[in-house]
Amino acid sequence: MKLDIFRKIGTRGIAYRFKGEALQQVPPNMQMLEFIVAPWLSTCIHLAAKRSFADIIEAAENHQASIEHISQVSKVHPVWTQAILQVLTKVHIFVETEQHLFKNTPLSDCLREDHPQTLKWPATLLLGSRSLIQLSQLDYYINRTGTSIPHELWGEELYELFEKQDEEQSTRLSPEHIRIDLGSRAEFDAMQENMGALTNTALAQAYQFKGFVCDLGGGGRGSLLATIANDHPDVKGILFERQFIIDNLKSQEAAYPFSLVAGDFFRQVPHADIYLLQQIFHNWPDNLCSEILKRCAEANPEAKVLVIERLMGDPKSLAEFANLQMMTELNGRERTIEEYRAIGKNAGFTQLQVYTIPSPQSIVELTRSIFHTPSE
C-alpha cells in the first residue's frame, strides 16, 4: 500500500498517511503538531470560501484557472493567492495540474456557492475573524458559565449583533487597527438554509407529519417546512419567527406553502398539532428550553414537539464540536437524550421517543400527559 505525504512540518519530520483506510503509526508529537497548525488550514479554507476560489475555478475555461486569474477575479494579491493554494493543494482540497493550473476536487466543490450541499457559508462565518476572536478569549472566561463570549466582548448577544448590521459595525466592535467581519444576517440565514438542506429530506421522510405543523424559529425561508409540505401535501404549515424576519419574507413577494406568523416563542405560540424546534434548543440554557415547551403546551396540551438536534455521544454527529461553539457564542449547548428528557419533564412532557435518521441530527419527540401540571 502506497503512502501519501500528507504534510511536511518544519525541517525534521514528515507525517505519512495511507491513501487507503489504514493509518501508519505516526509519532505522537507529529500528530499533535498537525493539530496545532490546523488553524492555518482552517484560515485558508475560510479565505478560499470568502474570496470564491472554487467558484472562480468552476467558471474558468475547462474549469481550471491560473494563480494570476484567481488573483485578479478574487482581488487577492498573487503572492497570497499562491500561498493559500499551496496549503489547500497539500491537503487535496484543490489540485494543481502540470500546467500550473488549479482545478476543483470534490472537497473544494463543497465551497462553491451553487453546490447543492454547499458549505461556503459555514466556512465564511464559522471560520471568520469574529469566531477566531471569540475563541481567542476563551481562556479568560472558562472559569465560569452563564454568559456568551459575544456578550462579554461587545455587550450584546450574537443575534442582536446580526440584527443591527450598521455600516460602521466593524469599527464599533473592534479595537484600534483590528477589523472584525461579523458577517451579515443574510449570510447567517444562508448558512442555516444550506446546513438544513443536508438534513431536511431525511427529516421529512422519517416522521409521519399531519395536521398543523408549526416551525418555531425556522429562519431563512422555511426550507424544512417547504420540504415537509412537499412530502406531506395534507400538512398545513406555519412559520413562526421574529417580526423582522417575517417582514423580510413578506417583502420578497414569494409564494410560500405555509403561513407566516410573527412573535416570540417565550411569550406565546400559535396553535398547532406538531411543533418543530430545529437547532433551537442548543441556543439556550435548560430553563429557557423548558419555557418554550410550556408555551407549546399552553397553545395545545396534546401537541407533539419535535426537538431536532445533534445528540451528544452520537457517533454520526459532530455534537461535541458544536457544543463548544454553542457554549462560546450563545450560552447554549448540545445535550444527551437524558438531558432532553429532564427538560421535557420540567414542562410536563413525560414521554420521549428518538427517531434516528441518516443525518447528523436526530428527532427527539416529546409528548405530555394533559393531566400533569408542569413545575413552575
C-alpha positions, 0 to 999 in steps of 0.5 A: 500500500502506497503512502501519501505525504500528507504534510511536511512540518518544519525541517525534521519530520514528515507525517505519512498517511495511507491513501487507503483506510489504514493509518501508519503509526505516526509519532505522537508529537507529529500528530499533535503538531498537525493539530496545532497548525490546523488553524492555518488550514482552517484560515485558508479554507475560510479565505478560499470560501470568502474570496470564491476560489472554487467558484472562480475555478468552476467558471474558468475555461475547462474549469481550471484557472491560473494563480494570476486569474484567481488573483485578479477575479478574487482581488487577492494579491498573487503572492497570497493567492499562491500561498493559500493554494499551496496549503489547500493543494497539500491537503487535496482540497484543490489540485494543481495540474502540470500546467500550473493550473488549479482545478476543483476536487470534490472537497473544494466543490463543497465551497462553491456557492451553487453546490447543492450541499454547499458549505461556503457559508459555514466556512465564511462565518464559522471560520471568520475573524469574529469566531477566531476572536471569540475563541481567542478569549476563551481562556479568560472566561472558562472559569465560569458559565452563564454568559456568551463570549459575544456578550462579554466582548461587545455587550450584546448577544450574537443575534442582536449583533446580526440584527443591527448590521450598521455600516460602521459595525466593524469599527464599533466592535473592534479595537484600534487597527483590528477589523472584525467581519461579523458577517451579515444576517443574510449570510447567517440565514444562508448558512442555516438554509444550506446546513438544513438542506443536508438534513431536511429530506431525511427529516421529512421522510422519517416522521409521519407529519399531519395536521398543523405543523408549526416551525418555531424559529425556522429562519431563512425561508422555511426550507424544512417546512417547504420540504415537509409540505412537499412530502406531506401535501395534507400538512398545513404549515406555519412559520413562526419567527421574529417580526423582522424576519417575517417582514423580510419574507413578506417583502420578497413577494414569494409564494410560500406553502405555509403561513407566516406568523410573527412573535416570540416563542417565550411569550406565546405560540400559535396553535398547532398539532406538531411543533418543530424546534430545529437547532433551537434548543442548543441556543439556550440554557435548560430553563429557557428550553423548558419555557418554550415547551410550556408555551407549546403546551399552553397553545395545545396540551396534546401537541407533539414537539419535535426537538431536532438536534445533534445528540451528544455521544452520537457517533454520526454527529459532530455534537461535541464540536458544536457544543463548544461553539454553542457554549462560546457564542450563545450560552447554549449547548448540545445535550444527551437524550437524558438531558432532553428528557429532564427538560421535557419533564420540567414542562410536563412532557413525560414521554420521549421517543428518538427517531434516528435518521441518516443525518447528523441530527436526530428527532427527539419527540416529546409528548405530555400527559394533559393531566400533569401540571408542569413545575413552575 
